[in-house]
Amino acid sequence: MNTAFAQRMSGVSGSAIRELFRLMGDPQIISFGGGNPNKATFPVQAVEEIIRDVMQQNGADLLQYGATEGYMPLRQSVLEHMVCPKGVKADVENIIITTGSMQALAMLTKTMIDPGDAILVESPTFLGALQCFHSYQANCIPVEMDDDGVIIADLEAKIQQYHPKMFYCIPTFQNPTGKTLSPERRKQVAQLAAKYNIIVAEDDPYCELRYEGEAVPPIKSFDETGNVVMLCSFSKILSPGLRVGAAIGQEEIIRKITMLKQSGDTHTSNLSQAIADQFLRRGMLKPHLERICPLYKEQMDTMLGAIKEHFPAGCTFTKPQGGLFVWGNLPAMNCSMLDFAKRCAQEAKVAFVPGQHFYADPNTMGLTTLRLNFSACTPEQIQVGVERLAQLVKQVI
Ligand SMILES: Cc1ncc(COP(=O)(O)O)c(C=O)c1O
């Protein structure tokens, strides 16, 4: 059937890495391709106890419809435990609980963006965000990065050239590069947003997964004009399956997002919200992070060590201090990265995501880059997988 899809679907394609994901399903494959948190980090027993308690105390209300803005205790506890301690000034009118931070981003985009509007994105950036922006027919404009994140001079030049409505930024342990925007630049981003009156969507799901170095204040903490909307998520620090996130921003934007959410999913699951709330109120987040960060650190250090040991000269990799990803760039190759990724999966039984998918124009940008995720594998698998990958790399550069 020749289905007449809406115009907005023309820029949305999920096919490019679908085949790779199919290969990743092979149980023999060592997969650096996903981005999921490690299942072993999920506090199953603690959540089981919380569910029993909240159902006993408040079961009927939790099974009823809830408020679109979110479960009030959770709005308060997210502010108290995850937002205000980072230097952000916000009240309950400034927060809406969403079904993952992805929904917050989609609703913010829908609130702000008309077809053809420019959105500045880090280059590279999160694939899911690019798909979201394309579905609202935005014009995604890449901004250059270096080791300290987005380059401020390029950001300002692109603002002047393209008059964007929004700049989308993943400031800490960015997906896909693992890079962190320096504190000085965070302040400058907030200042530019105020100067040119653009919205900054600060998507920061990895900030608590820090294994080295000092915590960095969010861009939102430098925001004096209400131009920054901060997106939080429980996906990487508790569970992605609960689907709980939040947007924190000026009241007017939060009200608009609330109107959209009403006709979207009405509200985020009450039970999921109550679980996240109790997790924070019982003081479980800190000890949980203290338990899981060393596990991820061991995986990350193993991957960085194996890269150093096995990869040939000329290949460069980021050295993140947290998060779930390492980003590589190879010298000129004698085949495409897409073909190379398939060959790795088939011959070496190692999977990764070719970096070009994280660029605004995947046909011309990032052609020699790759993203490696370390959270799904044991340190032993990481050793073996990186060595196998490096052996094949030697054949194509
Ligand atoms: C940068 C970034 N933003 C948002 C998300 C989605 O988060 P959530 O599960 O809260 O929707 C991800 C997930 O991988 C991500 O990497």
The ligand as an SDF file (V2000), in Angstrom:
LIG
                    3D

 16 16  0  0  0  0  0  0  0  0999 V2000
   21.7200   12.2780   25.7560 C   0  0  0  0  0  0  0  0  0  0  0  0
   20.4990   11.4670   26.0420 C   0  0  0  0  0  0  0  0  0  0  0  0
   19.3400   12.0750   26.2730 N   0  0  0  0  0  0  0  0  0  0  0  0
   18.2270   11.3900   26.5390 C   0  0  0  0  0  0  0  0  0  0  0  0
   18.2230   10.0140   26.5610 C   0  0  0  0  0  0  0  0  0  0  0  0
   16.9460    9.2970   26.8430 C   0  0  0  0  0  0  0  0  0  0  0  0
   16.7130    9.2790   28.1980 O   0  0  0  0  0  0  0  0  0  0  0  0
   15.3400    8.7970   28.8250 P   0  0  0  0  0  0  0  0  0  0  0  0
   15.4250    7.3150   29.0190 O   0  0  0  0  0  0  0  0  0  0  0  0
   15.2450    9.5440   30.1200 O   0  0  0  0  0  0  0  0  0  0  0  0
   14.2270    9.1640   27.9010 O   0  0  0  0  0  0  0  0  0  0  0  0
   19.4120    9.3230   26.3070 C   0  0  0  0  0  0  0  0  0  0  0  0
   19.4130    7.8670   26.2970 C   0  0  0  0  0  0  0  0  0  0  0  0
   20.2940    7.1980   25.8790 O   0  0  0  0  0  0  0  0  0  0  0  0
   20.5740   10.0670   26.0360 C   0  0  0  0  0  0  0  0  0  0  0  0
   21.7430    9.4830   25.7730 O   0  0  0  0  0  0  0  0  0  0  0  0
  1  2  1  0
  2  3  1  0
  2 15  2  0
  3  4  2  0
  4  5  1  0
  5  6  1  0
  5 12  2  0
  6  7  1  0
  7  8  1  0
  8  9  2  0
  8 10  1  0
  8 11  1  0
 12 13  1  0
 12 15  1  0
 13 14  2  0
 15 16  1  0
M  END
$$$$
